[in-house]
């Protein structure tokens, strides 16, 4: 089984907690993206990032000096957004760490697809950013089916805990007998399912922790997620979508 998650904008450097296993699979492509980003002037970079000067200026300065092979942090620790805080990978048991090493993959606009202990550096680039690279219109076109090819191995199921923005890098290439099962965390509002971003990010992180701690092997194992704030809704779920409803 493979599990896919999105990255986070907020990143840190942590070279002490865990060592890295190696470099990302598509580092040559990342180097091409980096070269393209360095062609942008400050105004263009800020527009691409959709952020304030307070965020854009240090990111632009960092862009000019970052080295893809130095001061590396394992991907699982490099991202520090809400999902990763609630996953708390630094507290994983040894079996849970082995589980995510084998089963978890992080999708990234900059790196493509990452194994948890690939060594990476901080960057700012979303998958949906409108950045033409090497003749491709955007990052989805640039990456093409590479992420799918790196992810799919035989007929094992893929548990989708990624946001729609990142799942779109995989879904166009699915074919029989691929199994992609999306886990939805939603609130029931006037009889309709509504996903609230912060709550969903928290739950996705906790679901990764649950799957790792329980050494989950099938999609059905995810339905046993025993968080007090979430209840599995069998009547709203399908073979390709598992729905959990917020209980508060």
ChimeraX attribute file (.defattr): number of C-alpha atoms within 10 A of each C-alpha:
attribute: neighborCount
match mode: 1-to-1
recipient: residues
	/A:1	18
	/A:2	19
	/A:3	22
	/A:4	25
	/A:5	23
	/A:6	26
	/A:7	27
	/A:8	18
	/A:9	13
	/A:10	13
	/A:11	18
	/A:12	15
	/A:13	17
	/A:14	16
	/A:15	15
	/A:16	9
	/A:17	10
	/A:18	13
	/A:19	14
	/A:20	17
	/A:21	13
	/A:22	14
	/A:23	17
	/A:24	20
	/A:25	16
	/A:26	17
	/A:27	16
	/A:28	11
	/A:29	17
	/A:30	17
	/A:31	15
	/A:32	14
	/A:33	21
	/A:34	19
	/A:35	14
	/A:36	14
	/A:37	20
	/A:38	15
	/A:39	11
	/A:40	13
	/A:41	10
	/A:42	16
	/A:43	13
	/A:44	12
	/A:45	22
	/A:46	18
	/A:47	13
	/A:48	19
	/A:49	17
	/A:50	12
	/A:51	12
	/A:52	10
	/A:53	13
	/A:54	8
	/A:55	13
	/A:56	20
	/A:57	16
	/A:58	10
	/A:59	18
	/A:60	21
	/A:61	11
	/A:62	14
	/A:63	18
	/A:64	13
	/A:65	9
	/A:66	14
	/A:67	15
	/A:68	17
	/A:69	12
	/A:70	10
	/A:71	14
	/A:72	22
	/A:73	25
	/A:74	26
	/A:75	26
	/A:76	26
	/A:77	23
	/A:78	24
	/A:79	23
	/A:80	20
	/A:81	17
	/A:82	19
	/A:83	24
	/A:84	24
	/A:85	16
	/A:86	18
	/A:87	23
	/A:88	17
	/A:89	19
	/A:90	13
	/A:91	10
	/A:92	15
	/A:93	12
	/A:94	9
	/A:95	13
	/A:96	20
	/A:97	20
	/A:98	15
	/A:99	17
	/A:100	24
	/A:101	17
	/A:102	14
	/A:103	22
	/A:104	23
	/A:105	25
	/A:106	21
	/A:107	24
	/A:108	20
	/A:109	25
	/A:110	21
	/A:111	23
	/A:112	25
	/A:113	26
	/A:114	26
	/A:115	22
	/A:116	24
	/A:117	24
	/A:118	20
	/A:119	25
	/A:120	27
	/A:121	20
	/A:122	22
	/A:123	19
	/A:124	19
	/A:125	21
	/A:126	20
	/A:127	23
	/A:128	15
	/A:129	15
	/A:130	15
	/A:131	20
	/A:132	16
	/A:133	19
	/A:134	12
	/A:135	8
	/A:136	13
	/A:137	12
	/A:138	17
	/A:139	23
	/A:140	23
	/A:141	13
	/A:142	19
	/A:143	21
	/A:144	16
	/A:145	17
	/A:146	15
	/A:147	22
	/A:148	18
	/A:149	12
	/A:150	14
	/A:151	20
	/A:152	17
	/A:153	13
	/A:154	9
	/A:155	11
	/A:156	15
	/A:157	19
	/A:158	22
	/A:159	25
	/A:160	24
	/A:161	25
	/A:162	22
	/A:163	19
	/A:164	11
	/A:165	14
	/A:166	23
	/A:167	19
	/A:168	14
	/A:169	25
	/A:170	21
	/A:171	13
	/A:172	11
	/A:173	14
	/A:174	14
	/A:175	9
	/A:176	6
	/A:177	10
	/A:178	15
	/A:179	18
	/A:180	23
	/A:181	18
	/A:182	23
	/A:183	22
	/A:184	23
	/A:185	25
	/A:186	21
	/A:187	20
	/A:188	13
	/A:189	9
	/A:190	7
	/A:191	7
	/A:192	9
	/A:193	17
	/A:194	15
	/A:195	16
	/A:196	12
	/A:197	12
	/A:198	11
	/A:199	16
	/A:200	22
	/A:201	24
	/A:202	18
	/A:203	25
	/A:204	26
	/A:205	21
	/A:206	20
	/A:207	21
	/A:208	27
	/A:209	22
	/A:210	20
	/A:211	22
	/A:212	24
	/A:213	17
	/A:214	16
	/A:215	16
	/A:216	16
	/A:217	15
	/A:218	15
	/A:219	22
	/A:220	11
	/A:221	13
	/A:222	19
	/A:223	16
	/A:224	13
	/A:225	17
	/A:226	12
	/A:227	14
	/A:228	9
	/A:229	12
	/A:230	18
	/A:231	17
	/A:232	20
	/A:233	13
	/A:234	12
	/A:235	8
	/A:236	12
	/A:237	15
	/A:238	12
	/A:239	11
	/A:240	13
	/A:241	17
	/A:242	23
	/A:243	21
	/A:244	25
	/A:245	19
	/A:246	22
	/A:247	12
	/A:248	7
